[in-house]
């Protein structure tokens, strides 16, 4: 499958794909799949965009911990929104291998304080937004 076919696949779910040029000269793609019917296995197609995807929005989708392994194959990924998904601490453990992350939103998920603290220790440069008890 080509890059164009992968983008077309995500667009069938209503994805918005934004291309922009970063100051370091890299051209990147942000993929917003919010409120779509995207499934874990669909994320496997991100491999065709691996060196370009820096933002993935999956809020209000059926994505689970199982789909997160596909995000780990994106070397420039720095922002993931997983709000209102079924993500758990096991998913955070998977994401902790993505050292390029700068922003992660896991509000309204099943993560715990212990899982968030473990993730923050593994990826200290990442700002995590979650439903912390105040």
Secondary structure, DSSP 8 states (H G I E B T S, - for coil): --HHHHHHHHHHTT-EEEEEE-TTS-EEEEEE-TTS---GGGGGGGGGGTTTEEEEE-TTS---GGGGGGGGG-TT--EEE-TTS---HHHHHHHTT-TT--EEE-TTSS--HHHHHHHHHHSTT-EEE-----
